Amino acid sequence: MATLHVLNKAAAWTDCEPLLGPGDAVLLIEDGVYAARQPLSVDVPIRALDPDVQARGLSGQLAPNVELASFDDFVALVVSHDRVVTWSQ
């Protein structure tokens, strides 16, 4: 079952990472986008919500494997996954 993991705090990455599986995806939102500054070595797509990246002045500072996502992309990710889990700490 494909899961979209939505992280709104960077510290949540530690708990989320071991549970990522095939077909899963990660979306970093709010303060979760700070996690995208470091290399995230996982075999799932990782996206960061562009308006949150912009608001925190992180443009150009994201790891190479992190893609920017729009609000439309956010909706598409939710629709294309079987379930959504929100992580925060």
C-alpha positions as CSV (number, residue, x, y, z in Angstrom):
1,M,0.0,0.0,0.0
2,A,1.6,3.3,-1.2
3,T,1.8,5.9,1.5
4,L,2.5,9.6,1.3
5,H,4.4,10.7,4.3
6,V,3.9,14.4,5.1
7,L,6.5,15.9,7.5
8,N,5.9,19.4,9.0
9,K,8.9,19.3,11.3
10,A,12.4,18.4,10.3
11,A,13.0,16.3,13.4
12,A,10.2,13.9,12.3
13,W,12.6,12.6,9.6
14,T,14.3,10.3,12.1
15,D,11.1,8.5,12.9
16,C,9.7,8.4,9.4
17,E,12.8,7.3,7.4
18,P,12.9,3.6,8.7
19,L,9.2,3.1,7.8
20,L,9.5,4.2,4.1
21,G,8.7,1.5,1.7
22,P,8.3,0.8,-2.1
23,G,5.8,3.1,-3.7
24,D,5.9,5.6,-0.8
25,A,6.7,9.3,-1.2
26,V,7.7,12.1,1.2
27,L,6.4,15.6,1.1
28,L,8.1,18.2,3.4
29,I,5.9,21.1,4.4
30,E,6.2,24.0,6.9
31,D,9.3,23.6,9.0
32,G,9.8,20.1,7.6
33,V,11.5,21.7,4.6
34,Y,14.6,22.3,6.7
35,A,15.2,18.5,6.5
36,A,15.8,19.0,2.7
37,R,19.0,20.9,3.3
38,Q,20.9,17.6,4.1
39,P,21.3,14.6,1.8
40,L,18.4,12.3,2.4
41,S,19.5,8.8,1.3
42,V,16.3,7.0,0.6
43,D,14.9,5.2,-2.5
44,V,11.6,7.1,-2.5
45,P,10.7,10.5,-4.1
46,I,11.2,13.5,-1.8
47,R,9.5,16.8,-2.5
48,A,9.4,20.0,-0.6
49,L,6.5,22.5,-0.8
50,D,7.8,25.4,-2.8
51,P,5.9,28.2,-0.9
52,D,7.3,26.9,2.4
53,V,10.9,26.7,0.9
54,Q,10.5,30.3,-0.3
55,A,9.1,31.5,3.0
56,R,12.1,30.1,4.9
57,G,14.7,31.5,2.5
58,L,15.9,28.0,1.5
59,S,15.9,28.4,-2.3
60,G,19.0,26.9,-3.8
61,Q,19.9,25.1,-0.5
62,L,18.0,21.8,-1.0
63,A,19.7,18.4,-1.4
64,P,19.9,17.3,-5.1
65,N,17.4,14.5,-4.7
66,V,14.7,16.9,-3.4
67,E,12.2,18.3,-5.9
68,L,10.0,21.3,-5.3
69,A,6.3,20.8,-5.2
70,S,3.4,23.2,-5.8
71,F,0.1,23.1,-4.0
72,D,-1.3,21.3,-7.1
73,D,1.5,18.8,-6.8
74,F,0.5,18.3,-3.1
75,V,-3.1,17.5,-4.1
76,A,-1.9,15.1,-6.9
77,L,0.3,13.3,-4.4
78,V,-2.5,12.8,-1.9
79,V,-4.8,11.5,-4.7
80,S,-2.2,9.1,-6.1
81,H,-1.4,7.4,-2.8
82,D,-3.5,4.9,-0.9
83,R,-3.0,6.7,2.4
84,V,-1.5,9.8,3.9
85,V,0.5,9.9,7.2
86,T,1.4,13.2,8.8
87,W,4.5,13.3,10.9
88,S,5.3,16.1,13.4
89,Q,7.3,16.5,16.6
